[in-house]
Amino acid sequence: MERFWAGLEKSWNGYWLDSQETVLKRAGIFIWKGQQAVVSMMAGVYEKGIKLAADQVRELKERLQRSTALKWWDITIAPEKVF
């Protein structure tokens, strides 16, 4: 996932990101490994301190793939399957 963010940063390098509209447009045209990014603006304020229920944590942990070399610092989260 970190490579995705690095690619996004590189793609908008040199652009003046002076508004939400500009950021959404630039991110919306970004393509990574043949897939176009899906971009949306969160409604409202992001709340801190929200915790997941135990079953949600369990579900998320099933999608984690930890590196054997960097166990706590290198984690890949497999995307949710949408049918």
C-alpha positions as YAML, in Angstrom:
chain: A
units: angstrom
residues:
- id: 1
  name: MET
  ca: [0.00, 0.00, 0.00]
- id: 2
  name: GLU
  ca: [2.89, 2.33, 0.68]
- id: 3
  name: ARG
  ca: [3.88, 2.08, -2.98]
- id: 4
  name: PHE
  ca: [0.37, 3.22, -3.92]
- id: 5
  name: TRP
  ca: [0.78, 6.38, -1.83]
- id: 6
  name: ALA
  ca: [4.27, 6.99, -3.23]
- id: 7
  name: GLY
  ca: [2.86, 6.68, -6.76]
- id: 8
  name: LEU
  ca: [0.04, 9.08, -5.95]
- id: 9
  name: GLU
  ca: [2.47, 11.63, -4.52]
- id: 10
  name: LYS
  ca: [4.64, 11.33, -7.61]
- id: 11
  name: SER
  ca: [1.65, 11.76, -9.93]
- id: 12
  name: TRP
  ca: [0.62, 15.07, -8.41]
- id: 13
  name: ASN
  ca: [4.15, 16.35, -7.91]
- id: 14
  name: GLY
  ca: [4.35, 19.92, -9.17]
- id: 15
  name: TYR
  ca: [0.60, 20.56, -8.97]
- id: 16
  name: TRP
  ca: [-0.67, 23.27, -6.67]
- id: 17
  name: LEU
  ca: [-2.98, 21.39, -4.29]
- id: 18
  name: ASP
  ca: [-4.82, 24.49, -3.16]
- id: 19
  name: SER
  ca: [-8.35, 23.15, -2.77]
- id: 20
  name: GLN
  ca: [-10.29, 19.99, -1.99]
- id: 21
  name: GLU
  ca: [-11.58, 20.00, -5.55]
- id: 22
  name: THR
  ca: [-8.04, 19.95, -6.96]
- id: 23
  name: VAL
  ca: [-6.93, 17.13, -4.65]
- id: 24
  name: LEU
  ca: [-10.01, 15.03, -5.48]
- id: 25
  name: LYS
  ca: [-9.53, 15.58, -9.23]
- id: 26
  name: ARG
  ca: [-5.83, 14.71, -9.16]
- id: 27
  name: ALA
  ca: [-6.35, 11.63, -6.99]
- id: 28
  name: GLY
  ca: [-9.37, 10.59, -9.09]
- id: 29
  name: ILE
  ca: [-7.36, 10.31, -12.30]
- id: 30
  name: PHE
  ca: [-4.55, 8.33, -10.66]
- id: 31
  name: ILE
  ca: [-4.11, 4.79, -12.01]
- id: 32
  name: TRP
  ca: [-2.15, 2.15, -10.07]
- id: 33
  name: LYS
  ca: [-1.34, -1.20, -11.63]
- id: 34
  name: GLY
  ca: [-4.09, -0.75, -14.21]
- id: 35
  name: GLN
  ca: [-6.75, 0.19, -11.66]
- id: 36
  name: GLN
  ca: [-8.17, 3.70, -11.45]
- id: 37
  name: ALA
  ca: [-8.40, 5.08, -7.92]
- id: 38
  name: VAL
  ca: [-11.84, 5.50, -6.36]
- id: 39
  name: VAL
  ca: [-11.93, 8.82, -4.54]
- id: 40
  name: SER
  ca: [-14.57, 10.34, -2.30]
- id: 41
  name: MET
  ca: [-14.79, 13.03, 0.33]
- id: 42
  name: MET
  ca: [-15.76, 12.03, 3.85]
- id: 43
  name: ALA
  ca: [-18.86, 13.79, 5.10]
- id: 44
  name: GLY
  ca: [-18.49, 15.39, 8.50]
- id: 45
  name: VAL
  ca: [-15.56, 15.44, 10.86]
- id: 46
  name: TYR
  ca: [-13.28, 12.46, 11.40]
- id: 47
  name: GLU
  ca: [-13.74, 11.40, 15.00]
- id: 48
  name: LYS
  ca: [-10.79, 10.25, 17.07]
- id: 49
  name: GLY
  ca: [-10.93, 7.48, 19.64]
- id: 50
  name: ILE
  ca: [-13.47, 5.27, 17.84]
- id: 51
  name: LYS
  ca: [-12.90, 1.59, 18.56]
- id: 52
  name: LEU
  ca: [-14.03, -1.47, 16.66]
- id: 53
  name: ALA
  ca: [-16.17, -4.17, 18.19]
- id: 54
  name: ALA
  ca: [-14.44, -7.50, 18.89]
- id: 55
  name: ASP
  ca: [-15.98, -9.21, 15.85]
- id: 56
  name: GLN
  ca: [-14.88, -6.33, 13.60]
- id: 57
  name: VAL
  ca: [-11.32, -6.57, 14.95]
- id: 58
  name: ARG
  ca: [-11.29, -10.33, 14.33]
- id: 59
  name: GLU
  ca: [-12.52, -9.82, 10.76]
- id: 60
  name: LEU
  ca: [-9.85, -7.20, 10.09]
- id: 61
  name: LYS
  ca: [-7.05, -9.33, 11.58]
- id: 62
  name: GLU
  ca: [-7.96, -12.13, 9.15]
- id: 63
  name: ARG
  ca: [-7.06, -9.76, 6.30]
- id: 64
  name: LEU
  ca: [-3.67, -8.75, 7.75]
- id: 65
  name: GLN
  ca: [-0.53, -10.17, 6.18]
- id: 66
  name: ARG
  ca: [2.50, -9.39, 8.34]
- id: 67
  name: SER
  ca: [6.08, -9.46, 7.13]
- id: 68
  name: THR
  ca: [8.26, -12.05, 8.86]
- id: 69
  name: ALA
  ca: [11.22, -9.66, 8.85]
- id: 70
  name: LEU
  ca: [9.39, -6.52, 10.03]
- id: 71
  name: LYS
  ca: [6.46, -8.02, 11.90]
- id: 72
  name: TRP
  ca: [5.01, -4.82, 13.45]
- id: 73
  name: TRP
  ca: [6.03, -2.29, 10.79]
- id: 74
  name: ASP
  ca: [5.24, -3.99, 7.49]
- id: 75
  name: ILE
  ca: [1.59, -4.99, 7.19]
- id: 76
  name: THR
  ca: [-0.46, -5.58, 4.05]
- id: 77
  name: ILE
  ca: [-4.22, -5.40, 4.43]
- id: 78
  name: ALA
  ca: [-6.02, -7.46, 1.81]
- id: 79
  name: PRO
  ca: [-9.02, -5.60, 0.36]
- id: 80
  name: GLU
  ca: [-12.53, -6.65, 1.28]
- id: 81
  name: LYS
  ca: [-14.26, -8.78, -1.29]
- id: 82
  name: VAL
  ca: [-17.30, -7.06, -2.74]
- id: 83
  name: PHE
  ca: [-19.84, -9.16, -4.58]
...
